[in-house]
Amino acid sequence: MALHITSLNSGSNGNCYYVGNKNDAVLVDVGLSCRETEKRMKKLGLDMKTIKAIFVSHEHGDHIKGVSTLANKYGLPVFITGKTAAHGPRLIGHLAKKFTTDEPVSIGSLTITPFVKYHDAIDPHSFMISYAGVNVGVLTDIGRVCSKVTRYFKQCHAVFLESNYDETLLENGKYPIYLKNRIRGGLGHLSNKEALDLFVEHRSPALSHLLLSHLSKENNSPELAAQVFEPFANGTTVVVASRFCASEVYTITASSFLDRDRSIDQPVQLGLFE
């Protein structure tokens, strides 16, 4: 029993995360074009026929760009809150399905649990996708770590976790002060340090894979994020998701971490570039 996961893209230029088994899969956000999403799925050997639904975290363009076209082409239900739907992707009215925070949704053999997060959007949510005792979290675009983030993070065998900016690069960078404050003000994004603190303090012994996600182009780098996490990986495979291409497909099982030799250091994998 396993879940397969990949980041099809991660960053302010587009976000799309795949989680599924051999029969059923979901996409969390589609910030790529329909054509690019199809192209990257095919390159990874993933069949669009396994996609049974799209879950939308919030209405920002880098998360919804391709939702309507992809959903209409394949007749996919789009799970979204009413408030987000009113301010988000158009042309999906006939496919929209409302979800309610903390109420699990069944999609074939998968269970998707949405929960609220802090972000400067209308009604933002994160998700945990579960199958046969395996839990995968999609925890991106988070302004701060709250009790719900901690609660679900602790349950996960793999997590897409935001690690958006380096505090020094942001402070000394060219962004205007209002934008710096928006990013670090509790409704924007998590810093490398905040993400690391969550990882070190609250990870489960069963957390086998951590995919660092939504890195800032200006205020972070894959190399810097990797350097922050590498000393604390302690057997967890840490991957830096790219803003230019998909990650490889990782297989997550309930025993995948415990089966490995924890005395062997696991190098941080940088996002690939095209």
C-alpha positions, 0 to 999 in steps of 0.5 A, a space after each residue: 500500500 503506497 502513495 506516489 507523489 510529485 511536485 509538478 511545479 512549485 513557486 510563484 510562477 505556478 504550483 501543482 502537486 500530485 498525490 495518488 496510488 495506481 488507481 486514484 490520484 488528485 491534484 492540489 492546485 493547477 498553477 500551470 497551463 493545461 498543456 504544461 500539466 499534461 506534458 509533465 505528467 506524461 514525462 513522469 509516466 503518470 496517466 491523466 486518467 488516474 486524476 479524479 479531482 482537483 483541490 484548490 487551496 486558494 484563489 491566487 493566480 499561481 495556484 489556479 491558472 490551469 484549473 478551469 481548462 484542465 477540469 473542463 477538458 477531463 470533466 474533473 470535479 473541482 473541490 473548492 470552498 464557496 468563498 474561494 470559488 466566488 473570487 477564484 477560477 471562472 468557468 468551473 461552476 458546473 464542476 465545482 464541489 464545495 468542501 468544508 474545513 476539517 470534513 474529510 472528502 472521499 475520492 475513490 480510495 483516497 481521503 482528503 482532509 482540508 484544514 484552514 491556514 493563515 495566508 492573505 487569501 479569502 479562505 485558504 486551506 491546506 490538505 492531507 491526503 490519506 490512503 491505507 494508513 499513509 498520509 501526505 500533507 500539502 502545506 504551502 503558502 502558510 503565513 505562520 505555523 499554527 496548531 492545525 499545521 502542527 497537528 497534521 504535520 505530525 501525522 504525515 509520512 511525506 509533506 510538501 512544506 513551504 520554505 519560501 524565504 531566507 530572513 537575511 536575503 529578504 531584509 536586505 533585498 530590493 523588495 519595498 518594505 510593504 512587500 517585505 512585511 506582507 511576506 513575513 507578517 504572519 499572513 504571507 509565507 514561511 521562512 526557511 527557519 520557521 519551516 526548519 523549526 516545524 520539521 525539527 520539533 514536530 516531525 513524526 518518526 515515520 516522516 520519510 520525505 520532505 519536499 521543500 516548496 514554494 521557494 522565492 526566486 529573489 529571497 531564497 535559493 535551492 542551495 541555501 534551503 538545502 544547507 539549512 535542512 541538511 544537518 537535521 535530515 536525520 534519515 528523512 529524504 529532503 528534496 527542494 522542489 523546483 520552480 522550473 520542472 517536476 520532481 521525480 515521483 516518490 513512493 511513500 509507504 507507512 514503513 518506508 522510513 523505518 525500513 531504512 538504515 537511519 545511521 546513513 545520512 540522506 543528502 538533500 536533493 536539489 530541484 532540477 533545472 531545465 
